[in-house]
Amino acid sequence: MATPVLIAEMVPQFKAVAPAATALVATAVIVTSLLVPMITAVYSKQVKRHRAAAGQRAAIK
């Protein structure tokens, strides 16, 4: 989250927007940390369901 501040120190023309950029980066980190596990769980369930169905079809043949 300190990256926008560091960039603003290197390029002074970005100093005005550094606080807003820091807030955006922090929000992205929080949203990602919440959504990725949920999406991964849903995907994992679908893959397991698909593999189970494929196994059942193979057993029937």
Secondary structure as GFF3:
##gff-version 3
##sequence-region A 1 61
A	DSSP	alpha_helix	3	10	.	.	.	ID=ss1
A	DSSP	three_ten_helix	12	17	.	.	.	ID=ss2
A	DSSP	alpha_helix	18	60	.	.	.	ID=ss3
###
